[in-house]
Each structure stands twice: as structure tokens, then as C-alpha cells.
Amino acid sequence: MKITYLILIITSSFVFASCQQTKKEKAYKIFNEGVTLSLDAADEAGKGNETKANQLNQNAIDKFKEALKTDATHPIVRSALAHSLYLDRKYEDAIYWFKKSINIANPQAVNYQEMGLCEINLGQIAVGKKDIYKSFELDKSKENKEVTVDDLYDIGKLAFEFSEEYGKESKLTDASNYKKFSIEVLKLCLEIDSTRKDISQTLTKFNSK
């Protein structure tokens, strides 16, 4: 979803920039610098250079904020900023900007998809599920569902790892809460795609522990 998202942003940027007035050019220049940083961050993340990727992503966030300050009417920057904040795991801030983007621009599936993932990461499964299904209404492609399920699967597995760590530390309430959360997320994965045998097996394994 990260690469697909950036392609969408670049395409939208090109189309809109072609008809910009002079007074908008500065903001678009800054915005495009942010997009370049986002692409570089994705490239470094793909190479396993997480520290460098995180720094580049933070630089992109700064550029998007600067672009928004320069031109508050910029039609794409809120979505790009929200995406970068999502990657930075600043979920509450990302949700804020996703909502702003949705309110002023045409609804895009990726905004609802990533906003839903943010909400689920914050433990708001019901709210996140609603936004994820809104994403599916806007983008009915198989790829959209596959990417979403993969991201949810990662969230579920990570939550279970936290559960086990808390268990080792005898923090039983936290361990139980994370396990319940993990199982609920994996159930959502299978609700979206019941053919994922790997997720089904993982769910059975987690339930047995």
C-alpha cells in the first residue's frame, strides 16, 4: 500500500500542478520535495535501513507541514502528511489529517484504509473496521483487500508478541488484553478474506496459548 499510495500522490500532484497559478508554485515545489523524500524513505525501508528511512520520513513530514503553511488550500498535502504520520506511528495525528483530507477533497480509498489501520492500532477495532470497509467500497480491487489483510495480520502478530512479553513479566492484565486484541484483529482478517489459511492457523495457535 505504501508504494501504491505514493504513486497516487505523484499522479495527483502532476495533474494538479499542470494548472497551478504562480502564487501556488512555491507550495507545490515544497510539496514535491516532500514526495521525493517519501519515495526515498520507502526505498531505504525496502533495503532494511530503518533508521535512515525514519529520518527521511520525518523530513517529508516537515516539508508537507511547510507546504500546508505556505498554501492552506493545497488539495493533496493533508493526505500526504497523514500518510507519513501513519508510517511514523503517530496514529492520532494521522487520523486528524486523514479526516481533514476527506472533508475537503474527493474521498479516496487509501485515506479510509490507512485511517482505519490507525484506529485499529489504537485499539478502536469497530471504528477502524468501518473505515476499512468504506475503503473497500471505494476501491473494490483484490489488491486493496490483500494489502489491508496483510497489514492487519502484522498488527495482530505484533500484538501477540507484546502479550507474550507482558506474560513473561507477570503483567497478566496487559498480557490478556493484548492477546484479546490480537485475536480480534486476526478474526477481522479472516472476515475480510476467509481463504487465508496462514492466518487461520495463526489464530488457532494463538487461541491455544
C-alpha positions in Angstrom: 0.0 0.0 0.0 2.9 2.4 0.7 4.2 2.3 -2.9 0.7 2.4 -4.4 -0.1 5.4 -2.2 3.0 7.3 -3.4 2.1 6.6 -7.0 -1.3 8.0 -6.4 0.1 11.1 -4.8 2.6 11.7 -7.6 -0.1 11.3 -10.2 -2.4 13.7 -8.5 0.4 16.1 -7.9 1.3 16.1 -11.6 -2.3 16.7 -12.8 -2.9 19.5 -10.4 0.5 21.2 -10.8 -0.1 21.5 -14.5 -2.8 24.1 -14.0 -1.3 25.9 -11.0 -1.3 29.7 -10.8 2.1 31.4 -10.0 1.1 32.1 -6.4 0.7 28.4 -5.8 4.0 27.3 -7.2 6.1 27.7 -4.0 3.8 25.4 -2.1 3.8 22.8 -4.8 7.6 23.0 -5.0 7.8 22.3 -1.3 5.2 19.6 -1.6 7.1 17.8 -4.4 10.2 17.9 -2.3 8.2 16.1 0.4 7.1 13.5 -2.1 10.7 12.9 -3.1 11.7 12.4 0.5 8.8 9.9 1.0 9.9 7.9 -2.0 13.5 7.9 -0.7 12.2 6.8 2.7 10.3 3.9 1.1 13.4 2.9 -0.9 15.6 2.9 2.3 12.9 0.9 4.2 12.9 -1.7 1.4 16.7 -2.0 1.8 16.2 -2.6 5.6 17.7 0.8 6.5 15.1 1.7 9.1 16.9 4.5 10.8 17.6 6.3 7.6 14.1 5.6 6.3 12.6 7.1 9.5 14.7 10.2 9.2 13.7 10.7 5.6 10.0 10.2 6.5 10.3 12.8 9.3 11.9 15.2 6.8 8.9 14.6 4.5 6.5 15.4 7.3 8.3 18.7 7.8 8.1 19.5 4.1 4.3 18.7 4.0 3.7 20.9 7.0 5.7 23.7 5.4 3.7 23.3 2.2 0.4 23.5 4.1 1.5 26.6 5.9 2.5 28.2 2.6 -0.8 27.3 0.9 -3.7 26.2 3.1 -5.8 25.4 0.0 -3.4 22.8 -1.3 -5.6 19.8 -2.3 -3.3 16.9 -1.6 -0.9 17.8 1.1 -3.2 16.8 4.0 -3.4 13.3 2.7 0.3 13.0 2.1 1.0 14.4 5.6 -1.4 11.9 7.2 0.3 9.0 5.3 3.7 10.0 6.5 2.4 10.3 10.1 0.9 6.9 9.8 4.3 5.5 8.8 5.8 7.3 11.8 3.2 5.5 14.0 1.8 8.9 15.1 -1.7 7.5 14.7 -3.8 10.1 16.4 -2.1 12.9 14.4 -2.5 10.8 11.2 -6.3 10.3 11.9 -6.7 14.1 12.3 -5.2 14.8 8.9 -6.9 12.0 7.2 -10.2 13.4 8.4 -9.2 16.9 7.2 -8.3 15.5 3.8 -11.5 13.5 3.5 -13.6 16.6 4.4 -12.0 18.9 1.7 -11.2 16.5 -1.1 -12.9 13.7 -3.1 -12.9 10.6 -0.9 -10.0 8.2 -1.6 -9.9 4.6 -0.6 -6.3 4.8 0.7 -7.3 7.6 3.2 -10.0 5.4 4.7 -7.8 2.3 4.6 -4.9 3.9 6.4 -7.1 5.8 8.8 -8.8 2.5 9.7 -5.5 0.9 10.4 -4.5 3.8 12.6 -7.7 3.4 14.6 -7.2 -0.3 15.0 -3.6 0.3 16.1 -5.1 2.5 18.8 -7.5 -0.3 19.9 -10.5 1.1 18.2 -11.4 -2.0 16.2 -15.0 -1.3 15.5 -14.3 2.2 14.2 -11.3 1.1 12.2 -13.3 -1.8 10.7 -16.0 0.7 9.5 -13.4 2.9 7.7 -11.6 -0.1 6.2 -14.9 -1.3 4.7 -15.5 2.2 3.4 -12.2 1.8 1.6 -13.4 -1.4 0.1 -16.5 0.4 -1.2 -14.3 3.0 -2.9 -11.7 0.5 -4.2 -13.1 -2.9 -5.0 -9.8 -4.3 -6.2 -8.4 -7.6 -5.0 -5.1 -5.8 -4.2 -6.8 -3.4 -1.8 -8.1 -6.2 0.3 -4.9 -8.2 0.1 -2.8 -5.3 1.3 -5.2 -4.4 4.0 -5.3 -8.0 5.3 -1.5 -8.2 5.3 -1.3 -5.0 7.3 -3.9 -6.3 9.8 -2.1 -9.6 10.1 1.1 -7.8 11.0 -0.8 -5.8 13.7 -2.3 -9.0 15.1 1.0 -10.8 15.3 2.8 -7.9 16.9 0.1 -7.5 19.5 0.5 -11.2 20.4 4.3 -10.7 20.8 3.5 -7.9 23.2 1.1 -10.3 25.0 3.8 -12.9 25.5 6.4 -10.3 26.7 3.9 -9.0 29.3 3.3 -12.6 30.3 7.0 -13.1 31.0 7.0 -10.0 33.1 3.9 -11.3 35.1 1.9 -8.4 33.9 -1.1 -10.6 33.4 -3.8 -8.0 32.7 -1.8 -6.4 29.9 -0.9 -9.8 28.6 -4.6 -10.8 28.5 -5.7 -7.5 26.9 -3.1 -7.8 24.1 -4.0 -11.4 23.4 -7.7 -10.5 23.1 -6.8 -7.6 20.8 -4.6 -9.8 18.7 -7.3 -12.5 18.3 -9.9 -9.9 17.4 -7.7 -8.4 14.7 -7.0 -11.9 13.2 -10.7 -12.6 13.2 -11.2 -9.4 11.2 -8.6 -10.6 8.7 -10.5 -13.8 8.2 -13.8 -11.9 7.9 -12.2 -9.9 5.0 -10.5 -13.0 3.4 -11.6 -16.4 4.7 -9.2 -18.1 2.3 -6.1 -17.1 4.2 -5.1 -20.5 5.7 -1.9 -19.0 7.2 -4.0 -16.5 9.3 -6.4 -19.3 10.3 -3.6 -21.4 11.5 -2.1 -18.5 13.4 -5.4 -17.7 15.1 -5.8 -21.4 16.2 -2.2 -21.3 17.6 -2.8 -18.0 19.5 -6.1 -19.3 20.9 -4.5 -22.4 22.2 -1.9 -20.4 24.3 
